[in-house]
Amino acid sequence: MRIGMINARSLHRILGLIVGAQLIIWTLTGLAFNLIDDRQLDANTMRTKPDSTTLIKPAVALTQIVSEITDQQKNNAIEQMNLKRVELATLLERPIYRLKTSNGTFAFWGDTGEAVNLDNEQLIRLARQSYQGETSLSEPILDKAAAQRYGGSPAFYRIDALDEQGTQIFIDGLSGQVKAHENQGSRFKQLLFMLHFIDYFPNNGLSFNHLATQLIAFAALLLGLSGAWVLMRKLVAGDYVSWGTSNSEGQLTLLSPDGEPLESLILAPGNLLDGLNQDRSRIPSQCGGGGQCGMCRVRFVEQAPQATPEEQARLKQEHLAQGIRLSCQHNCHQGKVALTSRAQLRFWQKAQGDAEQVESLAQTPCERKRAS
């Protein structure tokens, strides 16, 4: 079978599958957000609030630390950091200066002036302080993916709590900040957000106008355009409205593959496949008349209509030359059409036998006696 260019109907179906699947996902995730209790999706159910009231007076002046940073930049020829904000805080019962710069957030011990770089013991202490309740904690694990997700430094660690919620604690070792808690509920919430907002690419940031959204929007636009094109073709072909001057019924003779008459039918204007199967199934079809399965082919004995793009894509050129067409692609007309295969003939014979059996069962005993 010759492979042709993708037609409007096939494109419409593919786009309908893509857009429809995303619409179902969007609907289901929206329902999930409304039906699931927010507390089950809360990442901070076991997190304690930091105590910001207790401040310890630092022994080293802030100006000294800033001066040392500036001198280090000059000596090492590293990129100039723009200082944006400074705060005095307490970390592990020690004073610290936390500096937010253009290169990230850093911390310096206020009693020694040294840069903060938490070791494993300090990380576990900080994680335990941020956790409400008693549980076992794992050793700190360097997590670069989480550092990108939360905007942390290269010394970004994850500590797993062995609790029922599967809590994970994320700490920046250079700033001394507990960046986040995650648990099973919050990770499920992140999955719902990803599906709901079509956020399938990890580097999209917070913008809703990212590539995946644009692709789905463009697919929806093409879905509407291809649907309009298919509808116009159907209207022009007379599948919905007969544009001819006469709406009278026409007589069609159905032949076997060998040309032997099988039956004569009076068909109303409309689709040929629907007309042939109006009272019982005579021609098999799996695609519902979409021109995709190719099972409803018939041979026009007298004058074959012009082949449609669907037929050119699914029928060989020699079959088209013989007058073989897909009955779902053409309207009823007066004349003769023939089945094209023994399988079609067997299908017709079975349908004929089933119809005769139903008719026989519907007859009264007197009618059966007269018939015999």
N, C-alpha and C positions, 0 to 999 in steps of 0.2 A: 504494500500500500504506500502510495506516495505521501511524503510528509510535507505539508504546505505550511504557509505562515499561520501563526496563531490568529484565530478569528475573534470577532467581538464577543461572541457567545462564550467561548472558552475563557477569554480574558475576564469576562464578567463573572464567571463562576469562580475562577481563581481568586480574584479580588474580593468577591463575596465571602469566600472562606477565610481570607486573611482578616478583613475588617470585621466580619461576624464573630470570629474567634476572639479578637481583641474586645469587641463590645460585650461578649459574654463574660470575659475576664473582668472587665471594668465593672459590670453589674454585680458579679459575685463578690468581688473585693469590697465594693461599696456597701453591700449588704453585711459583709463581715464586720466592717468598721462600725456599723450601726447596731449589730446584734451582740457582739462580743463586749463583755464588761471591760472598761478601760483599765481597771486594776490588774486584769490578767495579762495586759500588754505593757505594763509599766516596768521600765528597766530599773527603777530606783526603789523597789519595794524593800530591799534589804540595805539601802544606803543611808548612812547617817549624815546629817547636815554638819558642815564644818563650823567649828567654834571660832568666830571672827572677833569675839569680844576680848580675848586675852592676847595682849601684845607685849612682847619683851623688848626692852630698850636695847638697841644694837650698840656694840662697842666700837664699830668701825663706821666712820662717816660715809654717807652716800657719795659725796664729792670725791673722796679718795678712790672709791671703786670705779666711778665713771672715768677718773683720770687714768687709772691703771688700764682700763679697757681701751681708751684712746691711744695710750702709749703702745699697747700691744698691737693695735691696728697699724700704727706707723712703722713699728719695728719689723712686723711680718708682712707688710704690704698687702694686708687683706682688705676686702671691700668695706667701705665705710658703712657703719650701721647707724641708721637714723633712730634716735631714741623717741618713742612715742608716749610711754607711760611708765611710771615707777610706783610701786606700792610696797609698803612694809607689812609683812605677815609673819606668822609663826608656823614653823614646820618642825615636827618632831620635838616640840618644846624648845626650839631654838629660833632666834630671830633671823629672818632672811629679807633681802631686797629682791623683789621680782621685777625684772625689767622687760617690758614689751618693746621690741625693736622691729625694724624692717626685715630682719633675718630670722625672726622668731622670738620666743619668750625664754629668758634665761634667769637664773636665780643665783644669788651670792649670799653666803652665810654672813649674818650681820655681826657675829662675834669674832670672826676670823678674817673676813673679806675674801675667802676662797670661793671659787665657783662651785655650785652645787652639782654633784654627780653621784646620785644615790647608789649605794651598793645593795646586794641582795637582801641583807638583813634590814636595811632601812626601807627598802621597797615593801617587804612583807609587813613591817610595822605600820607603814602608812596605809597599806591595803586593809589591815586589821582595824585600824582606826576608822576607816570609811565604811566598814561593814557592821551592820546591826545584828547582833546575835553571835552565837558560837559556831564555828565551823573550821574544818581543816583547809589550809591554803597550800597551793602548789608552789614550787620554786618559780621565780620570775622568768618569763619567756620573752625574748626579743621578738617584737611583732612589727615588721615593716609595713604590712598591709594596713594594720590598724593605725599606724602613724600617718599614712596618707589619708585615711578616712577621717581622722580627727585633727589633722594638722599638727602633729607632734614632731619632736626632734628625732634624730637618729637613735637616741637612747630611749626608745619607747617600749614599754613592757606590758605584758598581759599576765595576770595572776588569776588562776582558776580556783574558785571556791567549790568545795565538794558538798554542795547542798542540793535540795530537790529541784530548785529552779535553774540549776546549771549556770550560776552567776559567774561572770568574768569581769575582772577589775583592770582598767587600763590606766597606767601611770606614766607620765613623762619624767624620766630620770634626771633631766637637766633643769626643769622648772619646778619639780616637786609638786606638780598638779595631778590630782586624780581626775583624769579627763572624762571618764565615763564608766558606768556600769552597764553590762548587758546580761540578759538572761534568755531563757527559751521564749518567753512571751514577747520580749522586745525584738528578738531576731525574727520571730514570726510576723511582727508588726512591720519590720523593715522589708520583709518579703512582700507583704500586702501592698506597701507603698510602692515598691518597685513595679509590681504588676499593674497597680491602679494608674500610675502616672507614666507607664510605658518606659520606665527608666532602666532599660536593659543594658546600658553601657556604663561601666563604673566611673568613667571620667567626665560625666555630664555636668557635674557640679549641682547647683541648686536651681538651675534654669529649667523652666517647664517647656521652653521652645528649643528642645534639643533634636538631634538627628532622628531618633526613633519616632518621636511625635510627628515630625515633619513627614517621615515616610508613610506613617499610617494616615495622616491627613491627605497626602497626595494619592494614596491608594483609595481612600473614600471618594475623592474627586473623580478619579478614573472609573470607579465603580458606578457613580451616577451617570457619567458620560457614556460608558459602554452600555449601561442599561437603557438609556434613552435611544442609543443607536439601534440596539436590538429591537426595541419597541417600534421604532419607525420602520425598520425593515419588515416587521411582522404586519404592521398596518398596511404598508404598500403591497405586501404579498397577499393581503386579504384574509389573514388568519383570524382577525377579529371582526372586520367589516368587509362585506363584499362590495367591491367598487364597480362591478360589472353592471351592465344595463339590465340584465335578467337575473332574477333570483330563483328561477325555476329549478326543480330537481333534475338531475341527469342520470341516465342509465349507464352503469359501468359493468363490464363483463370481466370476471376474474378467471384467469387461465392457470393451468398447471405449468411447471417448468417445460413440459413437452408441448405446450400449446393447446391442451385439451380444456374445454370449458368446464369450470367448476360450479360457478353460480353467477347469476345476474343480480345486481344490486341497484337500488334507486337511492342515490346519495344526494343530500342537500349540500349547497355551497359551503365550503369551509376546508379545513385541513384534510388531506387524503387519508392519512393514517387514522385520524379520529373518525372519519367517515367509514372506513373499512371495519373498525372495531366498535361501531356505535351500539350494536345490539349484542355482540359477542366478540371475543378475541379471535381475529383471523391472521393478523401479522404480529409476531412477537417484537417487543422493544424493551430495553432495559434502562434507557436514559429518559423515558417519558416524552419522547419526541423532541429531544434537544439536538439531534444530529450528531451525537457523540459515539453511540455504540455501533452504528452501521448495520443493525440487525433488521431494520424495516425496509430493506431494499426491494424494489420491484422493477420489472422491465416494462417500459412503455412500448407497446407493440406498434402503434401507428406513428405518432409524432411525439418524441420526447421533449420535455421542456428544457430550457437552458439550465445547466448545472449551477448550483449555488457554491459559494466558497467552502461550505462544510463538505459538500460532495466532492469537490476537487481535491480536498485534503485527505479524504478517506476512501475514495474509489480509484481504482486504476484507470488509466486512460483508455485501455481497451474495453473496460466495462462501461465507461461513459459513452464510448462510440457505439456500443450495443443498445443504448437506450436505458441502461440501468440507472436508477435514481433512488434516493431515500424518500420514502413516501411521506415522512414527517416534514419534508422541506417544500412540498407542493400542495396545491389545492385540488379539490375534486374536479373531475371533468368527464365528459362523455367519451366512451371509447373502450379500449381493452388494455388491461395490465396483466402481467404474468408473474407468478412466483419465480424465484431465481434459484432455489435449491431444494433438494429432497427433504432437508430438515424443515424448511418452511411448509412443504406439502404435508409432512407428518403432523406438524403443529395444526394445520388447517383441518386435517382429517380427524384429529382428536377433538378439536373444538366442535366440529360438525357432529361427531358422535355424542359428545356431551349434550349438545343442544337438542338432538333428537331424543335422547333419554329423558331430559327434563320435560320436553313436550309430551312424551308418552306418559310420564307420570302425572301430568296435569290433565290428561284426558279422562273422561268418565268411562265406566265399564261399557256402556252402549257404544260410545265413540270408538273404543278399542276393538269391539266386536265388528263394527262396520268397516274399520280400517283393515282388519285381518280378512 
